Amino acid sequence: MQKVGLLLGLCARTWKSVRMASSAAARRNPLENKVALVTASTDGIGFAIARRLAQDGAHVVVSSRKQQNVDRAVATLHGEGLSVTGTVCHVGKGEDRERLVATAVNLHGGVDILVSNAAVIPFFGNLMDVTEGVWDKILDINVKATALMTKAVVPEMEKRGGGSVVIVASVGAYRPFPGLGPYNVCKTALLGLTKNMALELAQRNIRVNCLAPGLIKTNFSRMLWDDQARLESLKATMQIKRIGKPEDCAGIVSFLCSEDASYITGETVVVAGGMPSRL
């Protein structure tokens, strides 16, 4: 009888050790075997996000409008031992959006995660000087394409029992960046798109959240930080007195895509060094 008790105790301790090891592995790879699409992900914030998702266990498909950028990003991340592939994708073109989704499905069997990061800034100046063509371009790429890209992945996410969408907006949605009126407006629109899609897609077990970066040092935001006077003016609005790095945005996106965030949807997380961020 004593031997039986010892054996049962040993089994219980072994099972506890197995569960603890499994839990630790899950923490180390919270996105293990998930399939992630990241648009505009060969540089800057998008590249940092793609890298972090892959580091956390996901199979990542990166994309860009130019093949050479895709090739460079994939080679860099392959060199780090990460599971990354890529394809050309202009998010404003329906056939490109379909190819991006098809690439993930053909290579990995489906889609679990979409990070919609693609955007353009075709204008810098006074809002009253913006032409109709500029308005059409910025709303088409920064807002409409985000909605249509999400629409393209939803059927594949449903097949896998659900998924997670993260839309990249900007703190400019709350506190407009000078000279970037149309860009600020479209980023505010993305906050509303996030809320509406979260409401509609919750019944399909698809969560939709939003990231609002502040001033992050990338080529995309160069016009804001390349001028020292403008940079100092923006830093004066921050609680953390430094310009952000793309990596500052990556971890929160991985969290939002993981099971740790399974009860979070329709929310916008601001990563902006304490810049004012209330509508």
Beta strands, then each sheet from edge to edge (+ up, - down):
strand 1: 35-38
strand 2: 59-64
strand 3: 84-88
strand 4: 113-116
strand 5: 163-168
strand 6: 206-213
strand 7: 268-271
sheet 1: 3+ 2+ 1+ 4+ 5+ 6+ 7+
end
